[in-house]
Amino acid sequence: MSRTSYRVKKLFRGLAGGAKSKRPQPVSVCSDSSLRVGVASHTGPRPHNEDYVAMSQRGDFFAVSDGIGGAPFGDVMSRLACNAAVQAYDDGANVLEAFATANEFVSVVSELLGERSGATLLLAERVDRQLNVVSAGDTRAYLLRSGVLELITDAGRAHSFSNALNKAVGYGEIDPDEVTLLLEEGDWLLLCTDGVWEYLSEQRIVEMLTSGGNAPMVAEEIAWEASRVGQDNCTCACVYVDTLDDASTGTPLLPADLNPYGPNTPDSEFLT
């Protein structure tokens, strides 16, 4: 058995709820000395949720994915992409290496299934004061600073008038889009699938990010409202930069009984 096949088998055993794994649970809050994080995912009017969001144990690495519409096993591909990336990061990979691992896993599984399928994938890694974002497809990252919302990733589509993606994981080796920026205290980051940015105006997103709510409440409000007004699954991670005085301790921040993977549920719960 090749190394890749072995790693795919090991990861799938975990996703299926093997003896050494825990059932994925919705996770919506995590914090360290600098970040406050909330995530949420809603199915919206679609019959299934093909979005997925996950974070590292330290709460300084985030993955958001959306299974490609019309392709088979979209929910499997988005879940696999996020979990493979987070697991690689927790094992010591940087954001680019985690992306390559996720793409490799999804590509192998897609080929094994005999029906080519894939997903968008956006990964964000905080290293001290720097944010590194790597992405493929139209899952996007926004920065809100001093009341101004800015798209910091590529638009992700082949044309502005088309839903066709410019890139996706699951189809072999690709060069992802990369962006790096320096964080400032008071910044908000919004990492979201097209079910959010396509149906909520930038003005409305700014209003919700600056409403005074904590990160889990803001994430839930954004995903919930997008699911009510839109036509797609709606998933987001909201990250508030509280302070940058101290570097991350590098110690796990999530309770031992709480799995960092998730949510991919009809209507996710969120924690306060």
C-alpha positions, 0 to 999 in steps of 0.5 A, spaced: 500 500 500 502 506 498 503 512 503 498 516 500 493 510 500 495 508 507 494 516 509 487 516 505 485 510 509 487 512 516 483 519 515 477 515 512 477 511 518 477 517 522 471 520 518 467 514 519 467 514 526 473 509 527 475 506 534 480 512 535 476 518 533 470 521 535 464 523 532 465 530 529 461 536 532 459 543 531 465 547 533 463 555 534 468 558 539 475 558 540 480 563 543 487 564 545 491 570 547 489 574 540 483 571 536 476 570 538 473 565 533 466 563 531 464 558 525 457 556 523 454 552 517 446 552 515 443 548 509 439 553 507 434 551 502 438 545 499 437 538 500 444 537 503 449 541 506 456 540 502 459 546 505 464 544 511 469 548 516 474 546 521 479 549 525 486 547 528 486 545 536 490 551 537 485 555 534 490 559 529 488 555 522 482 555 519 479 551 513 473 552 509 470 548 503 464 547 498 463 541 494 463 543 487 455 543 485 453 538 480 459 533 482 458 527 486 459 526 493 460 534 494 459 533 502 464 528 502 469 532 498 469 538 502 469 534 509 475 531 506 479 537 504 478 541 511 479 535 515 486 533 511 488 540 511 487 541 519 490 534 520 496 536 516 497 542 520 496 539 527 502 534 525 506 540 523 505 542 516 505 550 514 499 552 510 501 551 503 503 544 505 496 543 508 493 545 502 497 540 498 496 534 502 488 536 502 488 536 494 492 530 494 487 526 498 481 529 495 484 527 488 486 520 490 479 519 493 475 522 487 479 517 482 478 511 487 470 513 486 471 513 479 467 519 478 471 526 478 469 530 484 472 536 488 471 542 492 473 549 493 478 550 499 480 556 503 486 555 508 488 561 513 494 560 518 496 566 523 503 566 524 504 571 530 502 578 526 501 575 519 496 572 516 497 567 510 491 565 506 491 560 500 485 558 496 482 555 490 475 556 488 470 561 490 470 560 497 473 567 499 476 571 505 474 578 507 478 583 511 474 588 515 478 594 518 476 601 520 469 600 517 472 598 510 470 591 508 475 588 503 476 582 499 483 579 500 482 573 496 481 572 488 474 572 486 475 565 484 471 564 478 473 564 471 468 570 469 464 575 473 458 573 469 459 565 470 459 560 476 465 556 473 471 556 478 478 558 476 481 552 480 478 547 485 482 541 489 480 534 487 483 534 480 490 533 480 496 538 482 494 545 482 498 552 484 493 555 489 492 563 490 496 566 495 495 572 499 499 575 506 497 581 510 499 583 517 494 583 522 492 589 526 488 589 533 480 590 532 481 587 525 475 582 523 476 576 518 470 573 514 472 566 511 465 564 507 462 560 502 459 563 496 452 562 499 454 567 504 457 573 499 453 572 494 446 573 497 449 578 503 451 585 501 457 588 503 454 593 507 450 588 511 456 584 512 459 590 515 453 591 519 453 584 522 461 584 524 460 591 527 454 589 531 458 588 538 456 581 538 462 576 540 465 572 534 460 565 535 454 570 535 456 574 529 458 567 525 451 564 527 447 571 525 451 571 518 450 564 516 443 564 518 441 570 515 444 568 508 440 561 509 434 565 509 435 570 503 439 565 499 439 559 495 445 555 497 448 552 503 451 558 507 458 557 511 463 562 515 468 563 520 468 569 523 475 571 526 476 577 531 483 580 532 483 582 540 490 583 541 497 582 538 501 583 544 503 576 546 504 570 541 500 564 541 502 559 546 502 553 541 498 549 546 491 546 545 485 551 546 479 546 545 476 542 550 479 535 550 472 532 549 470 537 543 472 535 536 475 541 532 472 538 525 465 541 523 460 543 522 457 540 516 450 539 519 443 541 517 443 547 522 449 547 526 448 549 534 453 554 536 457 555 543 457 561 547 
